[in-house]
Amino acid sequence: MPGFSLFPLQNNFVHSSLILNIKEALNLIHMKQVFIPLMALVLFACQPKEKKMYVSSLPDIQQKVEEFKTVKLTTDLSALSEKEQQMLPYLFEAAKIMDDLFWKQSWGDKDELLNNTADENLKKFMVINYGPWERLNNNESFVDSIGEKPKGVNFYPADMTKEEFEAFDGEGKDGLYTIIKRNEAGALEVVPYNVAYREELNKAADLLRKAAALAEDEGLKKYLELRADAFLSNDYFASDMAWMSMKTNTIDFVVGPIENYEDALFGYKAAFESFILIKDKEWSDKLTRFAALLPELQKSLPVDAAYKSEVPGSDSDLGAYDALFYGGDCNSGSKTIAINLPNDPEVQLQKGSRKLQLKNSMRAKFDHILVPISQVLINPEQQQHVKFDAFFENTMFHEVAHGLGIKNTINGKGDVRTSLKDTYSSIEEAKADILGLFMVKQLVEMGELSNHDLMDNYVTFVAGIFRSVRFGAASAHGKANMMRFNYFEEQGAFSYNAERGYYTVDFDKMTEAMNALSADILVMQGNGDYETAQKMLADLGVIRPALQKDLDRIAKAGIPRDIVFEQGPEVLGLK
């Protein structure tokens, strides 16, 4: 209608008897009835939708953030050639992709979570934990309106039951590199990682190939090329074997879906992570000789021959590294200070495993956390035994011990990992912890560690438990820590002076308890004894009230719970 306007509509209608006939008046009435509701609809649609904002459920979220000591991840890059330095930006970019993929697996939409969080301290704590659940406090939620962490996170449908999964006949359903989803009909289906995360893995593969083109070390070059292929094929065996064959590389890049701790439902699915590492050749040379001793150490295990019948690969190697970057699973919550890979039991049987000690991270934890804790809880007369070399050895031989024992049960139940189901990760970590200490004792007796006071390892080991159990008992490592502590306490491996608040290690009883626990775990694994593993975790894998009081004392002392990294190309001065 010529000259029509929404706003003067009422005036036009009032004077219609003077300028319009009845038909036109009726038309105006009709238009008024139509356009005013339309106007209301338009105005309503233009109103901004209220954002869902995330707020802390804890009153002390800033204190939670301040419990993490910030450490810069740096090293001397002068040992790298020009081409090796040119590789680093590609590796950092690929490593960041792994970080983003872990967010998808453990929570979902990272940007939605962080962009709708106004509190900067809450946001920082979410980044530390890769979501709204506190990893060092039994995965308790610290965000209002967000409940319990799903045990299967995003590896499985949220509404899937264990019974439904067990009844599901899907090839690869228990594979490391698949997720379980519902199809359009609501039925379960298996989706390989290279399909579920196609866009990200294609990009990561391209970056690895660019880095490989610059690699001067043939072993590193081959590994990067095969790892790129693995991202696209979902078959990681060849690249794991190539990683095992690297001997002369200065740069190391651990990248891909690796550990299965994040899958607390079954322990089947591998989570994405990444490490960029620079080898400390001087320290690595000191460790090389221990690799050849694995078969002999296997024979010395305190169990019957059937439980140590497999011969571990002697192609394993030990090395010391400075870390430049942690991404994804390894960066969530507590920070890894050593790596034992690959996890594929077939690769371990053929080639062994590589044990990488992250020296700069380890030193930071020892100086800022372990020593202060020992000053609070260890008998002053024994604090002289808390030493970095002992901490380094205990950590190193923990990783070596993952390769000991057997990977397949002795009674036809299949491999140990599958037989122990959701208990496997905790039991395996407990095995590595206790056998690592057992191995130090064996090496001292073999004369491989000369001028060595085993008491240093024992006292540092106990102090290390206090450092670790502060992380809670929800994770595989947390349950393993509590198993050892409660077992040692029951066996009298240490005594507690309640009046003074100090723990004192008993050398002889510690040795006896170490041997007994080693045997118990090795037999449990060899038998694939799921029921016994469940009972041990239920009985011993908990923080008891008396210990909690001592942990509270540590908290009051203001000792950091863990470290958090300032890391990336900028920290290293790279463009």
SEKOLFI-850382 format. One line per 2 residues: their letters; for each residue x, y, z of C-alpha. Coordinates in steps of 0.1 Angstrom, whole numbers, padded with zeros to 4 digits. Layout:
SEKOLFI-850382
a	X:Y:Z | ...
***
This chain:
SEKOLFI-850382
mp	0000:0000:0000 | 0016:0034:-0010
gf	0030:0054:0019 | 0023:0025:0044
sl	0042:0026:0077 | 0039:0004:0107
fp	0040:0033:0132 | 0015:0058:0117
lq	-0010:0029:0112 | -0033:0040:0140
nn	-0036:0076:0128 | -0044:0065:0093
fv	-0072:0043:0106 | -0088:0071:0129
hs	-0092:0095:0099 | -0103:0068:0074
sl	-0140:0080:0073 | -0128:0112:0057
il	-0104:0097:0030 | -0114:0060:0025
ni	-0144:0041:0016 | -0156:0012:0037
ke	-0137:-0014:0017 | -0104:0003:0022
al	-0112:0007:0059 | -0117:-0030:0062
nl	-0085:-0037:0043 | -0066:-0015:0068
ih	-0082:-0034:0097 | -0070:-0066:0082
mk	-0035:-0052:0077 | -0034:-0040:0113
qv	-0043:-0074:0126 | -0016:-0091:0105
fi	0013:-0067:0108 | 0012:-0060:0145
pl	0016:-0097:0154 | 0043:-0099:0127
ma	0061:-0069:0142 | 0059:-0086:0176
lv	0073:-0118:0162 | 0102:-0099:0145
lf	0110:-0080:0176 | 0110:-0112:0197
ac	0132:-0131:0173 | 0158:-0103:0174
qp	0161:-0105:0212 | 0195:-0120:0221
ke	0193:-0155:0236 | 0206:-0158:0271
kk	0239:-0176:0272 | 0245:-0205:0294
my	0273:-0194:0317 | 0295:-0218:0337
vs	0302:-0209:0373 | 0324:-0225:0400
sl	0308:-0247:0426 | 0338:-0241:0448
pd	0344:-0210:0469 | 0382:-0213:0466
iq	0388:-0217:0428 | 0417:-0192:0428
qk	0434:-0213:0455 | 0429:-0244:0434
ve	0448:-0228:0405 | 0475:-0215:0428
ef	0482:-0251:0439 | 0500:-0257:0406
kt	0535:-0244:0403 | 0542:-0228:0369
vk	0573:-0241:0352 | 0588:-0231:0319
lt	0596:-0259:0295 | 0628:-0249:0279
td	0662:-0264:0270 | 0693:-0255:0251
ls	0685:-0257:0214 | 0721:-0252:0203
al	0725:-0290:0200 | 0699:-0290:0171
se	0709:-0285:0135 | 0693:-0257:0114
ke	0669:-0282:0098 | 0660:-0297:0132
qq	0651:-0263:0144 | 0630:-0258:0113
ml	0611:-0290:0121 | 0599:-0278:0155
py	0571:-0254:0143 | 0555:-0283:0124
lf	0558:-0306:0154 | 0543:-0279:0177
ea	0513:-0275:0154 | 0507:-0313:0151
ak	0511:-0316:0189 | 0484:-0289:0194
im	0460:-0310:0172 | 0464:-0339:0196
dd	0456:-0315:0224 | 0424:-0305:0207
lf	0414:-0341:0200 | 0418:-0350:0236
wk	0395:-0322:0246 | 0369:-0338:0222
qs	0374:-0372:0238 | 0374:-0361:0274
wg	0348:-0334:0273 | 0335:-0323:0239
dk	0333:-0287:0227 | 0362:-0269:0244
de	0353:-0235:0230 | 0317:-0237:0242
ll	0330:-0245:0277 | 0357:-0218:0279
nn	0339:-0190:0260 | 0309:-0193:0284
ta	0331:-0190:0315 | 0336:-0155:0328
de	0357:-0163:0358 | 0394:-0164:0346
nl	0405:-0186:0375 | 0377:-0211:0368
kk	0388:-0210:0331 | 0424:-0217:0341
fm	0413:-0247:0363 | 0392:-0261:0334
vi	0423:-0259:0312 | 0444:-0277:0338
ny	0418:-0305:0341 | 0406:-0305:0304
gp	0371:-0301:0315 | 0349:-0294:0346
we	0361:-0324:0367 | 0390:-0322:0391
rl	0414:-0350:0381 | 0434:-0348:0413
nn	0403:-0350:0435 | 0386:-0381:0424
ne	0371:-0364:0393 | 0347:-0343:0414
sf	0329:-0317:0395 | 0339:-0281:0403
vd	0313:-0264:0380 | 0276:-0258:0390
si	0250:-0279:0371 | 0276:-0304:0358
ge	0273:-0337:0374 | 0295:-0368:0377
kp	0321:-0375:0350 | 0310:-0403:0326
kg	0333:-0432:0330 | 0333:-0437:0292
vn	0336:-0400:0285 | 0330:-0396:0247
fy	0344:-0430:0238 | 0309:-0445:0242
pa	0273:-0432:0241 | 0263:-0417:0275
dm	0233:-0439:0278 | 0251:-0472:0269
tk	0252:-0498:0297 | 0279:-0524:0301
ee	0254:-0551:0294 | 0245:-0535:0261
fe	0281:-0532:0251 | 0288:-0569:0261
af	0258:-0580:0240 | 0269:-0559:0210
dg	0286:-0579:0183 | 0307:-0553:0166
eg	0341:-0559:0151 | 0368:-0538:0169
kd	0344:-0527:0196 | 0372:-0533:0222
gl	0399:-0519:0200 | 0422:-0491:0211
yt	0415:-0469:0181 | 0377:-0470:0178
ii	0348:-0452:0194 | 0313:-0465:0199
kr	0283:-0444:0186 | 0247:-0449:0179
ne	0235:-0450:0143 | 0203:-0434:0131
ag	0183:-0464:0142 | 0197:-0460:0178
al	0219:-0492:0176 | 0255:-0493:0186
ev	0282:-0491:0159 | 0320:-0490:0158
vp	0337:-0460:0143 | 0375:-0460:0137
yn	0394:-0430:0148 | 0405:-0422:0112
va	0368:-0418:0104 | 0357:-0401:0136
yr	0385:-0375:0136 | 0392:-0375:0098
ee	0397:-0337:0094 | 0422:-0333:0123
ln	0442:-0365:0115 | 0445:-0355:0079
ka	0460:-0322:0089 | 0483:-0338:0115
ad	0495:-0363:0089 | 0504:-0335:0065
ll	0524:-0317:0092 | 0543:-0348:0101
rk	0552:-0353:0064 | 0565:-0318:0062
aa	0586:-0324:0093 | 0599:-0357:0079
al	0611:-0339:0048 | 0634:-0319:0070
ae	0646:-0348:0091 | 0683:-0356:0088
de	0681:-0387:0111 | 0668:-0416:0090
gl	0651:-0433:0120 | 0632:-0402:0129
kk	0623:-0396:0092 | 0609:-0431:0088
yl	0589:-0429:0120 | 0573:-0396:0111
el	0563:-0409:0077 | 0548:-0441:0091
ra	0531:-0422:0119 | 0515:-0400:0093
da	0503:-0431:0075 | 0489:-0445:0107
fl	0467:-0414:0113 | 0450:-0423:0080
sn	0449:-0461:0082 | 0442:-0465:0119
dy	0470:-0491:0120 | 0498:-0480:0144
fa	0519:-0512:0145 | 0544:-0502:0118
sd	0550:-0468:0132 | 0554:-0482:0167
ma	0580:-0506:0154 | 0598:-0477:0136
wm	0597:-0456:0168 | 0614:-0485:0187
sm	0641:-0486:0160 | 0652:-0449:0165
kt	0686:-0448:0181 | 0705:-0417:0170
nt	0678:-0391:0169 | 0681:-0359:0190
id	0644:-0348:0186 | 0617:-0373:0197
fv	0580:-0368:0190 | 0555:-0390:0209
vg	0522:-0384:0191 | 0489:-0401:0186
pi	0463:-0421:0205 | 0484:-0439:0232
en	0473:-0444:0269 | 0439:-0459:0279
ye	0435:-0443:0314 | 0408:-0419:0302
da	0385:-0448:0294 | 0374:-0456:0330
lf	0345:-0478:0318 | 0365:-0506:0302
gy	0401:-0493:0298 | 0400:-0501:0260
ka	0402:-0468:0242 | 0434:-0448:0236
af	0435:-0411:0243 | 0453:-0386:0221
es	0485:-0370:0235 | 0518:-0355:0224
fi	0553:-0349:0237 | 0581:-0329:0220
li	0614:-0340:0235 | 0651:-0332:0231
kd	0675:-0360:0241 | 0701:-0353:0268
ke	0729:-0375:0252 | 0752:-0374:0282
ws	0726:-0387:0306 | 0712:-0411:0281
dk	0746:-0428:0276 | 0747:-0435:0314
lt	0714:-0454:0311 | 0721:-0475:0279
rf	0737:-0504:0296 | 0706:-0513:0316
aa	0686:-0522:0285 | 0706:-0554:0279
ll	0698:-0566:0314 | 0660:-0570:0309
pe	0661:-0608:0302 | 0682:-0614:0333
lq	0661:-0592:0354 | 0630:-0611:0342
ks	0645:-0643:0355 | 0651:-0628:0389
lp	0614:-0620:0395 | 0601:-0636:0428
vd	0575:-0659:0412 | 0574:-0694:0398
aa	0588:-0699:0363 | 0554:-0699:0346
yk	0548:-0663:0356 | 0580:-0651:0340
se	0582:-0675:0310 | 0580:-0647:0283
vp	0613:-0632:0273 | 0611:-0594:0271
gs	0626:-0578:0241 | 0662:-0567:0247
ds	0660:-0540:0220 | 0646:-0517:0247
dl	0665:-0485:0254 | 0666:-0459:0282
ga	0671:-0423:0276 | 0670:-0389:0293
yd	0652:-0360:0277 | 0641:-0324:0282
al	0605:-0319:0274 | 0594:-0289:0253
fy	0557:-0296:0250 | 0530:-0317:0267
gg	0496:-0320:0249 | 0464:-0339:0255
dc	0462:-0368:0279 | 0497:-0365:0293
ns	0490:-0328:0301 | 0458:-0333:0320
gs	0459:-0330:0358 | 0492:-0344:0371
kt	0521:-0343:0347 | 0540:-0374:0335
ia	0577:-0374:0343 | 0586:-0406:0324
in	0573:-0425:0294 | 0573:-0462:0287
lp	0561:-0470:0252 | 0548:-0485:0230
nd	0518:-0502:0247 | 0512:-0527:0220
pe	0521:-0561:0236 | 0532:-0576:0203
vq	0557:-0547:0198 | 0569:-0552:0234
lq	0575:-0589:0228 | 0593:-0583:0195
kg	0612:-0551:0203 | 0608:-0544:0240
sr	0600:-0508:0249 | 0616:-0474:0252
kl	0619:-0457:0285 | 0621:-0419:0283
ql	0629:-0400:0315 | 0618:-0364:0313
kn	0646:-0348:0333 | 0636:-0312:0334
sm	0600:-0321:0345 | 0613:-0346:0370
ra	0637:-0321:0386 | 0609:-0295:0389
kf	0587:-0319:0408 | 0616:-0330:0430
dh	0627:-0295:0440 | 0593:-0279:0443
il	0572:-0308:0457 | 0590:-0339:0469
vp	0617:-0322:0490 | 0592:-0299:0508
is	0568:-0329:0515 | 0597:-0349:0530
qv	0605:-0321:0553 | 0569:-0323:0567
li	0564:-0361:0569 | 0597:-0379:0569
np	0617:-0385:0601 | 0644:-0358:0601
eq	0670:-0385:0607 | 0661:-0401:0574
qq	0656:-0369:0553 | 0692:-0372:0542
hv	0681:-0402:0521 | 0657:-0381:0500
kf	0679:-0376:0469 | 0673:-0367:0432
da	0694:-0396:0419 | 0672:-0421:0439
ff	0640:-0403:0426 | 0654:-0405:0390
en	0662:-0443:0394 | 0628:-0451:0410
tm	0610:-0434:0382 | 0632:-0448:0355
fh	0629:-0484:0367 | 0592:-0480:0371
ev	0591:-0476:0333 | 0615:-0505:0327
ah	0593:-0527:0349 | 0563:-0523:0326
gl	0582:-0547:0302 | 0586:-0573:0329
gi	0562:-0601:0339 | 0540:-0616:0312
kn	0515:-0601:0287 | 0494:-0632:0282
ti	0478:-0653:0310 | 0491:-0688:0317
ng	0456:-0704:0318 | 0442:-0696:0284
kg	0422:-0664:0294 | 0440:-0644:0267
dv	0461:-0613:0272 | 0464:-0597:0307
rt	0449:-0564:0296 | 0416:-0579:0284
sl	0414:-0604:0313 | 0417:-0577:0340
kd	0392:-0553:0322 | 0387:-0520:0340
ty	0412:-0530:0368 | 0441:-0535:0343
ss	0456:-0500:0343 | 0457:-0497:0381
ie	0472:-0532:0386 | 0497:-0526:0358
ea	0508:-0493:0374 | 0511:-0510:0408
ka	0532:-0537:0392 | 0556:-0512:0376
di	0559:-0492:0408 | 0569:-0521:0430
lg	0590:-0540:0404 | 0609:-0508:0397
lf	0620:-0507:0433 | 0627:-0545:0432
mv	0649:-0540:0402 | 0670:-0513:0419
kq	0677:-0539:0446 | 0686:-0565:0420
lv	0710:-0542:0402 | 0727:-0533:0434
em	0732:-0570:0442 | 0745:-0576:0406
ge	0770:-0548:0410 | 0755:-0527:0383
ls	0748:-0498:0407 | 0781:-0493:0427
nh	0786:-0473:0458 | 0748:-0473:0462
dl	0728:-0469:0494 | 0694:-0487:0488
md	0680:-0468:0518 | 0680:-0437:0495
ny	0656:-0455:0472 | 0634:-0468:0499
vt	0630:-0434:0517 | 0626:-0415:0485
fv	0601:-0441:0473 | 0579:-0435:0504
ag	0582:-0397:0502 | 0572:-0401:0465
if	0540:-0419:0475 | 0530:-0389:0496
rs	0536:-0367:0466 | 0515:-0390:0443
vr	0486:-0398:0467 | 0477:-0361:0468
fg	0463:-0367:0434 | 0435:-0387:0449
aa	0426:-0423:0443 | 0404:-0419:0412
sa	0430:-0424:0385 | 0449:-0456:0377
hg	0481:-0441:0392 | 0462:-0429:0422
ka	0448:-0464:0430 | 0482:-0479:0425
nm	0498:-0454:0449 | 0472:-0462:0476
mr	0476:-0500:0471 | 0513:-0497:0478
fn	0509:-0473:0507 | 0482:-0494:0525
yf	0500:-0527:0518 | 0533:-0513:0532
ee	0515:-0500:0562 | 0499:-0533:0569
qg	0533:-0551:0565 | 0551:-0527:0588
af	0574:-0514:0561 | 0573:-0480:0578
sy	0562:-0468:0612 | 0544:-0437:0622
na	0551:-0414:0652 | 0517:-0397:0658
er	0532:-0373:0683 | 0558:-0360:0660
gy	0539:-0366:0627 | 0568:-0384:0610
yt	0572:-0417:0591 | 0602:-0439:0595
vd	0612:-0466:0570 | 0622:-0500:0583
fd	0648:-0514:0558 | 0642:-0551:0564
km	0604:-0550:0565 | 0604:-0528:0535
te	0624:-0554:0515 | 0600:-0582:0526
am	0569:-0562:0517 | 0584:-0552:0484
na	0591:-0589:0475 | 0556:-0601:0487
ls	0537:-0574:0468 | 0557:-0580:0436
ad	0548:-0617:0437 | 0511:-0611:0445
il	0506:-0588:0415 | 0526:-0609:0391
vm	0506:-0640:0399 | 0473:-0620:0397
qg	0482:-0608:0362 | 0494:-0642:0351
ng	0462:-0658:0362 | 0440:-0631:0347
dy	0424:-0630:0381 | 0398:-0602:0377
et	0380:-0609:0410 | 0412:-0607:0431
aq	0422:-0575:0413 | 0388:-0560:0421
km	0391:-0570:0458 | 0426:-0556:0461
la	0416:-0523:0446 | 0385:-0521:0468
dl	0404:-0529:0500 | 0437:-0511:0494
gv	0430:-0486:0466 | 0415:-0459:0489
ir	0428:-0430:0510 | 0421:-0438:0547
pa	0413:-0412:0573 | 0447:-0412:0590
lq	0466:-0406:0558 | 0441:-0379:0548
kd	0451:-0359:0579 | 0487:-0360:0568
ld	0477:-0349:0533 | 0458:-0320:0549
ri	0490:-0310:0567 | 0508:-0309:0534
ak	0481:-0287:0519 | 0483:-0263:0549
ag	0521:-0261:0543 | 0514:-0245:0509
ip	0533:-0271:0490 | 0522:-0272:0453
rd	0501:-0302:0443 | 0517:-0304:0409
iv	0532:-0284:0381 | 0517:-0266:0351
fe	0536:-0256:0321 | 0544:-0224:0303
qg	0552:-0239:0269 | 0552:-0235:0232
pe	0573:-0219:0204 | 0572:-0185:0220
vl	0588:-0198:0252 | 0617:-0211:0232
gl	0620:-0179:0211 | 0608:-0196:0179
k	0587:-0179:0154
***
